Amino acid sequence: MKENDFFRILRKYIVQNRYVAGTFLLFSGIFLWIFYLYGVEAEPVWYAFGLCILAAILLLSVHFAHYYKRYHHIEDIRQKIAMLSQKLPKVSNLMEEELFAMVDTLQKQNQANSNEWRKKRQESIDYYTTWVHQIKAPIAAMKLVLQGQDTEENKELLAELFRIEQYVEMVLTYFRLDSTSSDFVFREYPLDELIRKSIRKFAPQFVRKKISLHYEPTEAMVLTDEKWLRFILEQVLSNGLKYTDSGSITISVDERKMLRITDTGIGIAPEDLPRIFEKGFTGYNGRANKKSTGLGLYLCKKTADKLSHKIGVESQAGHGTTLWLDLHSVKLEVE
């Protein structure tokens, strides 16, 4: 690999200095032609020409060694440009001086833009965080009012209010996931406890839609963050209930800590499966039912990546969907 890199740089160096080499050969040709016209003996002429070629090779070799070292220095800086802690090499000509000055100006401008972007983003996060907490108060008040009478109309309104609450939480999650100060707390949790908490949250929705739930308790312990793993579980359960009009939702965990949530809903079209984790992608079913925001599974994937959990979906249109989550972790031992 190093050898290939050396010859690549050598070829570039030769191409870059082709005009210098051409000029040298042109002048040498002129001198040889003049000496020939004046009848100067060939031997001293060729001897002098050979010495000039040898001197040129030595000088160019030294120059190329400097060029090669300088190239790798600049390449190393380019690869670490985001956390540049070393200065650019010393300028060797007026052109490089201007180029390096331009690089310095661009870097300062980029830093200023980056700081401004961070400031505005933090302001947005602060605003939406405040908004989420403020909107929760009227939602809680409406819940209390609707729970006062056990009518079918009130049950429907409570279900819609529950969906509003889910979307409100999704807004906050969307901003928090990209924040560098996300409050991840990793430790071992009993998986059964996390699943049961998520199920209890959606219990009224299961009852309202008359969807049966199948789940066998597990004694598995998982290394994760409770709040963020529950977010994934709740999003998947929400999707399952949204797209399942009758039948059941099954939650299973095998010995390899592979969690599967399977519904008997409308499923996902084969052509949509490769894109379901893309931001804003709703797919055929989402467009047809006008229920999808295109953010739920995108946020699930992003959260799973941050938790180092693998996530995937298997589905067949008209025959339900299975979302799997690999919660297996490798225990590291200090030697």
FENJOBEL-V533905 format. One record per pair of residues at least 24 apart in sequence whose C-alpha atoms are under 10 Angstrom apart, sorted by the first residue. I is the first residue (numbers start at 1). J is the second residue. Records with the same first field share a line. If there is no record, write none. Layout:
BEGIN
I = J, J
END
This chain:
BEGIN
6 = 68
9 = 64, 67, 68, 71, 72
10 = 64, 65, 67, 68
13 = 63, 64, 67, 68
14 = 60, 64
17 = 60
21 = 56
24 = 52, 53, 56
25 = 53
28 = 52, 53
81 = 107
82 = 107, 111
118 = 179
121 = 175, 178, 179
122 = 175, 179
124 = 175
125 = 171, 172, 174, 175, 176, 178, 179
126 = 172, 175
128 = 168, 171, 172, 175
129 = 168, 169, 171, 172, 173, 175, 176
130 = 172
131 = 168, 171, 172
132 = 165, 168, 169, 170, 171, 172
133 = 168, 169, 172
135 = 165, 168
136 = 165, 168, 169
139 = 164, 165
140 = 165
152 = 208
155 = 204, 205, 208
156 = 205, 208
158 = 204, 205
159 = 202, 204, 205, 208
162 = 201, 202, 204, 205
163 = 238, 242
166 = 234, 235, 238
167 = 293, 295, 296
169 = 231
170 = 231, 235, 295, 296, 299
171 = 295
173 = 228, 231, 299, 303
174 = 295, 296, 298, 299, 302, 303
177 = 228, 299, 302, 303, 306
178 = 302, 303
183 = 225, 227, 228
184 = 224, 225, 226, 227, 228, 306, 307
185 = 223, 224, 225, 226, 227, 228
186 = 222, 223, 224, 225, 226, 307
187 = 221, 222, 223, 224, 225, 226
188 = 220, 221, 222, 223, 224, 225, 226
189 = 220, 221, 222, 223, 224, 225, 226
190 = 218, 219, 220, 221, 222, 223, 226
191 = 217, 218, 219, 220, 221, 222, 223, 224, 226, 229, 230, 253, 257, 259, 327
192 = 216, 217, 218, 219, 220, 221, 222, 253
193 = 217, 218, 219, 220, 221, 226
194 = 226, 227, 229, 230, 233
195 = 229, 230, 233, 234, 251
196 = 230
197 = 230, 233, 234
198 = 229, 230, 231, 232, 233, 234, 235, 237
199 = 233, 234, 237, 251
201 = 234, 237
202 = 234, 237, 238, 241
205 = 238, 241, 242
206 = 237, 241, 248, 249
209 = 241, 242, 244, 245, 246, 247
210 = 245, 246, 247, 248
211 = 240, 241, 244, 245, 246, 247, 248, 249, 263, 264
212 = 246, 247, 248, 249, 250, 263
213 = 247, 248, 249, 250, 251, 263
214 = 248, 249, 250, 251, 252, 261, 262
215 = 249, 250, 251, 252, 253, 261
216 = 250, 251, 252, 253
217 = 251, 252, 253
218 = 252, 253, 254, 255, 257
219 = 253, 255
220 = 253, 254, 255, 256, 257, 327, 328
221 = 257, 327, 328
222 = 257, 327, 328, 329
223 = 307, 308, 309, 327, 328, 329, 330, 331
224 = 304, 306, 307, 308, 309, 327, 328, 329
225 = 306, 307
228 = 300, 303, 304, 306, 307
229 = 300, 303, 304, 307, 309, 327
231 = 296, 299, 300, 303, 304
232 = 296, 297, 299, 300, 301, 302, 303, 304, 325
233 = 259, 261, 300, 323, 325
234 = 296, 300
235 = 295, 296, 297, 299, 300
236 = 261, 262, 263, 296, 297, 300, 322, 323, 324
237 = 261, 262, 263, 323
238 = 296
239 = 263, 265, 291, 292, 296, 297, 321
240 = 264, 265, 266, 267, 320, 321, 322, 323
241 = 265
242 = 266, 289, 291, 292
243 = 267, 268, 285, 286, 289, 291, 292, 320, 321
244 = 320, 321
247 = 320
248 = 320
249 = 320, 321, 322
250 = 322
251 = 322, 323, 324
252 = 324
253 = 324, 325, 326, 327
255 = 328
256 = 326, 327, 328, 329
257 = 325, 326, 327, 328, 329
258 = 310, 311, 324, 325, 326, 327, 328
259 = 311, 322, 323, 324, 325, 326, 327, 328
260 = 311, 312, 313, 322, 323, 324, 325, 326
261 = 313, 321, 322, 323, 324, 325
262 = 313, 314, 315, 320, 321, 322, 323, 324
263 = 315, 319, 320, 321, 322, 323
264 = 318, 319, 320, 321, 322
265 = 315, 316, 317, 318, 319, 320, 321
266 = 315, 316, 317, 318, 319, 320, 321
267 = 314, 315, 316, 317, 318, 319, 320, 321, 322
268 = 313, 314, 315, 316, 317, 318, 319, 320, 321
269 = 315, 316, 317, 318
270 = 314, 315, 316, 317
273 = 312, 313, 314, 315, 316
274 = 313
276 = 301, 312, 313
277 = 301, 302, 311, 312, 313
278 = 302
285 = 317
301 = 325
END
